[in-house]
Amino acid sequence: MPTLKEIKARIGSVQQTLKITSVMKMVASAKFHRAQSSSKAHAAYFEQLNSILKAVCAASGNSSLPPLAVPHKVRQRAMILAFASDNSLCGRFNANAIKALDETVHQLEDQGFADITVIPIGEKMRHATVKAGYASDPDLRAIAGKDAAEALPTLVRKLGDYYVSGFVDCVMVVYNHFFSMGHQEPSTAQLLPLVLPPYAEDYQMPDYIFEPEPHRLLERLLPTLLQASLTTRYLDSSMAEHAARTVAMQTATDNAQELLDELSLSYNKQRQQAITNELADITQGKEQG
């Protein structure tokens, strides 16, 4: 049985841990709300962009699709952008993303892609791709190694050039999708070729004046759609990460508080027992005297 001194030292250690996890939970929660605010603002922009693209597609009749939206006949080379976090202490967030990456690689191999390149975004994903031995593009890897938000526009331009030139035939993105604070799931989406917003035959086109012609306007808008699609996944992954870390730190805080209560109870019991024993010794000594 531990002594009172040992229990007191353990209580002090747990109290320090409790302070750390509480602060980390508050920081993660604040970051989550910022990411959620950015995601909501971007969602409104993305929705409006898709609405405009739907009208442009309807006006052009999809007679000749721009290169970014045309599937390649050859399916030889594929790239995967894989999002994870730079730090741990976020539950299964990173492990789920890494598992989804492995599954996506196997699926692409089954589809006939012989050359698969992984572009990791986040330190945990970078370590995992190196460990797994996945091939990577040095230029894109260097770009992705910077701040993700700043790197996205450059990544989009490079990926677009790669696809149009035929250097790559398919681009996928792997990330964690945010459902709620306690529910984040790994997800996979096709980035290139772009899938244009669908519209029904009875679609009522807004009263737009197109300048230049709709097919030229569509070609100019598709790089914007590509960047918006990638930004959507990045913000989704960021929300999921901070939500997972908030829940993980809340769980750690609750566990630390529970352990602290148990230690305090044990300390108080032993202290009371020690006092009782001292009183018993004094009483016995007086009786013998």
N, C-alpha and C positions, 0 to 999 in steps of 0.2 A: 504494500500500500504506500503511495507517495506521501511524503511529509508535507506539513503545512507550507514550508518554504518552497518546495517544488511546485505545489499547486498554485501558490501565489505568483511564482515566476511564469507558470503556464498561462495564468489569467492575464498577466501583463502582455504576453506574446499574442494571445488571441485578441485582446483589445486593440493592439496595433494593427493586426491583420484586418480587424473589423473596420477600423478607420480607413485603411487603404481601399478595401473593396467598396465601401460606401462612397468614397470620393470617385473611384473609377466608374461606379454605376451612374453617378450624377454627370460625369463628363460624357460618358457614352450616351446617356439620355439626351443631353444637350446637342450632341453631334447628330443624333438620330432626328431630332426635331428640325435641325437645319437642313439635313438631307431630305427630309419629308417635304419641307417647304419648297426646296429647289425642284424636287420631283413633281409636285403639284403644278408649279409654274411651267415646267417643261412639258407636262402632259397637256396643258391647255394649248401651248404652242404646237405640239406634235399633232394634236387633233385638228387644229386649223390648217396646218400644212397638208395633212392627208385630205382634208376637204377640198383644198385648192387643187391638189394633184388629181383628185377624182374628177373634178370639172375639166382639167386640162386633158386628162386621158379620154374623157367622153368627147371633147371637142376634136381631138386628134384622131379618134377612132382606133387607136393602137395599131395604125397601119404599119408603122415602122418604129419599133422600140429602140430606145437608146442603148448603147453597148452595155451599160451597167445593169440593164434589166433583161439582157438576152442570155439564156443558158448556153454554156459551151457544149458542143457536141462531144468533145473529148473530156473525159473525167479522169485526169491523171494526177494533178496537183491540188492539194487542199491545204488551207490554213485554218487554224483554230485560235481565236483570241480567248484566253482563259482568265477570268477575274477571281481573285481571292484577296485576302487582307495582308497588310504588312506585319501585323502583330497577331499574337495568339490570344488566349483568354476570351474566346467567343464561342465556346461550345463546339458543336460539330460543323461550324460554318466552313472552315477550310477543308476539313476531311471530306465533306459532301461535294464541294466544288472539284476537288482532285479526283474523287471517284467518278463524277460526271464527265470529267475530261477523259479519263481512261475509257469509259464506255463510248464516248463520242469517237475516239480514235478507232476503236474496234468496229464501230458502225460504218465509218468511212472506208476502212479497209475492206469490209464486206461489200461495200458498194463499188469497189474496183479502184479506189484511189491508192496508188502505189507510193506516192510521195506526199507525206503529211508533215506539215510544219506547225509547231506550237509557239504562239507568242504569249508568254506569261505576263500578267499584270498583277503585281503584288509579290512581296518577298516570299511568302509561304508557297505561292504557286511557282515561283522561280526555283526554289529549292526542290520542289516536287518534280518539276520537269527535268532538272539536271539529274536527279536520282533515278528517274525512269528512263533517261537516255533519249528523250525525244529530240528530234531535229528542230533547230530554230534559225530564224533569219537574223543575222547579226545587226543589220541596220534597224529593223523593226524592234528587235529586242532592246537596243540602246535607247530608242525613242520611248518605248513602253516603260523603261526603267526610271524615267523622270516622273514628275507629278502627273498622275493619271489625267486629271482635268485639263492640264496644259498640253498633254501629249495627244489627246484625242483628235484634234484637227489635223495634225501632221500624219497620224496613223491613217485617218480616213483618206487623205490625199494619196499616200503611198499604196494603200490597198486598192483604191480605185485605179491607179496607174497599173498596178500588177494585174488586175482583172482585165482591163481593156486591152493590155498588150498581150494577154494570153499566158502570162507567166504563172498565173494561178487560175484554177477553174471553179473553185468554190471556197467561200469564207464562212466559217461558223463562229458563233460566240457561245461560251459556256460561263454561266454565272449563277448566283443564288437569287431566286425570285422572292420578293417580300409579299407575304400574304397577311401576316399580323405580327404583333410583338412576339408571340410564342410559336410562330409557324413560318419558317423559311424553307424553301425547297430548291434543289438544284434544277436548272433549266438550260435548254439548248435551243438556239435559234439560228436560222440562216441569215447571214448578213449580205452575202453576194452569191448569185445574182439577186438583185432587188426584186421584191414582189410588190407590184403596184397596187394601190387601193382598188378593190373591186367595186363595181357599180352595176345596178340592175338595168334591164332594157328600158324600163319606164322611169329611169332616173331623170328628175327634173333639174336641169342644169341652171345654176344661178345666172343672172344677167351680167356676165363678165365681158369685158373687152380685152382680147388677148393681143399682146404686143411684146415680142415678135409673134410669129405664127405658133400655134399650139405645140407642134412637134418639136420646134426649136426651144420653146419655153420649157417643155418637159425635159429635154436633154440638159438644160441649165439647172433645173430644179432637183434632178436626181442626186447630185453630190450633196445637196442640202439634206435630202431625205436620208442618205447614207449616214451622215454625221448625226442627224437627229435620232436615227435608229440605234446607233452605237451609244449615244449619250443616254438614251432611255435605259439601256441595259446597265450602263455604268452607275447611274443614279439608283436603279433598282438594287444592284449589288451593294452599293454603299448603304442604303437604307437597311437591307437585310443584315449587313455586318454589324451596324451599330445597334440594331434591335437585338441581335443574338448576344452581343457583348453586354447590353443592358440587363437582359434576362440572366445571363451567366453570373454577372456580378451581384444581381439581386439574390440569386440562389446561394452564392458564396457568402453574402452578408447574412442571410437567414441562417445558414448552417453555422456560421461563426457565432451568431447571437445565441443559437441553441446550445452550442458547446460551452459558451461563456456562462449561460444559466446553469448548466450541469456542473461546471467547475466551481461556480460560486456556491451552489448548494452543497457540494462535497466539502468545500473549504469551511463553510459555516458549520456543517455537521461535525467535522473533525475538530474545529475550534471549540464548539460546545462540549464535545466529548472530552477534550483536554481540560477545559474548565471544570467539568464534572469530576474528572479524575483527581484534579488538584484539591477540590473541595472534599472529596472522599478521603484523601490522604490526610488532610488537615483534621478532619473529624475523627478519624481513627487514631491519629496521634494524640489528640486531646483525651480521648477515652482511655487510651493506654497509660497516659500520664496521670 
